[in-house]
Every structure is written in structure tokens, then in C-alpha cells.
């Protein structure tokens, strides 16, 4: 499994699925339409994920990650904010 380039992304992209999807789609040279067809989703649904308007359900997130040859953790890469 290769990396998404997640680790080289700017810190402000941490946890931003839309940024990571756009990068990964470009790396794999795959369109939103192709992703939608392979996942059995509409282009509008995938577009919503890629623009940050919506996020996939957990089940769809795992299917998306598998299709993009990465993990769900790599797609989101959330970090917990520490409270003082």
C-alpha cells in the first residue's frame, strides 16, 4: 500500500477529507464519476465528499479507502486537541 501524501500535507489539511480525496483522485488519475460507479454511488454523492459538503458513512468510508488503496485513518488523520 502506498501513502496518500497525507504526511506531506499542510497541517491545516489534517482531518479534512475533501483535501485528501482531491489529492488521491489526482494521484490515481481517477474521476469522481469512476469512483461513484465503482462504489455504486451517484456522482453528486462523491462530489459532496470531495467538496466537504458531506462525509460518507463509516461503511462507505471503508469501501472508499479500499478503492483508493489507503486506510480510513489516512483519509481523515484526525488528531485529538489537548485541553489546557
C-alpha positions as CSV (number, residue, x, y, z in Angstrom):
1,X,0.0,0.0,0.0
2,X,1.4,3.4,-0.9
3,X,0.9,6.5,1.1
4,X,-1.5,9.3,0.1
5,X,0.9,12.0,0.5
6,X,-1.0,12.7,3.7
7,X,2.2,13.0,5.7
8,X,3.4,15.8,3.4
9,X,0.1,17.7,3.5
10,X,-0.1,21.1,5.3
11,X,-1.1,21.0,8.9
12,X,-4.4,22.8,8.1
13,X,-5.5,19.9,6.0
14,X,-5.4,17.4,8.9
15,X,-8.9,15.9,9.3
16,X,-10.1,17.4,6.0
17,X,-11.4,14.6,3.9
18,X,-12.1,16.8,0.9
19,X,-8.4,17.9,0.5
20,X,-7.2,14.3,0.8
21,X,-9.8,13.0,-1.7
22,X,-8.8,15.5,-4.3
23,X,-5.1,14.7,-3.9
24,X,-5.8,10.9,-4.0
25,X,-8.1,11.2,-7.1
26,X,-5.3,13.1,-8.9
27,X,-2.6,10.6,-7.8
28,X,-4.7,7.6,-9.1
29,X,-5.9,9.6,-12.1
30,X,-9.4,8.6,-11.4
31,X,-12.5,10.8,-11.7
32,X,-15.4,11.3,-9.3
33,X,-17.6,9.6,-11.8
34,X,-15.4,6.5,-11.8
35,X,-15.4,6.4,-8.0
36,X,-19.1,6.8,-7.9
37,X,-19.6,3.9,-10.4
38,X,-17.3,1.6,-8.5
39,X,-18.9,2.3,-5.2
40,X,-22.5,2.3,-6.5
41,X,-23.0,5.9,-5.6
42,X,-24.1,8.9,-7.5
43,X,-21.6,11.5,-8.8
44,X,-23.3,14.0,-6.6
45,X,-22.6,12.0,-3.5
46,X,-18.9,11.6,-4.3
47,X,-18.8,15.3,-5.3
48,X,-20.2,16.1,-1.8
49,X,-17.4,14.2,-0.2
50,X,-14.8,15.8,-2.4
51,X,-16.0,19.3,-1.7
52,X,-16.6,18.8,2.1
53,X,-20.3,19.3,2.0
54,X,-20.9,15.8,3.2
55,X,-19.0,12.9,4.6
56,X,-19.5,9.2,3.8
57,X,-21.0,6.8,6.4
58,X,-18.5,4.6,8.2
59,X,-19.3,1.6,5.9
60,X,-18.9,3.8,2.8
61,X,-15.7,5.3,4.2
62,X,-14.1,1.8,4.5
63,X,-15.2,1.0,0.9
64,X,-13.8,4.3,-0.4
65,X,-10.5,3.8,1.4
66,X,-10.2,0.3,0.0
67,X,-10.9,1.6,-3.5
68,X,-8.3,4.3,-3.1
69,X,-5.7,1.8,-1.7
70,X,-5.4,3.5,1.7
71,X,-6.9,3.4,5.1
72,X,-9.7,5.4,6.7
73,X,-7.2,6.8,9.1
74,X,-5.1,8.1,6.2
75,X,-8.1,9.8,4.7
76,X,-9.2,11.6,7.9
77,X,-6.0,11.7,10.0
78,X,-7.8,13.3,12.9
79,X,-5.8,14.4,15.9
80,X,-7.2,15.0,19.3
81,X,-6.9,18.6,20.6
82,X,-5.4,18.7,24.0
83,X,-7.2,20.9,26.5
84,X,-5.1,23.0,28.9
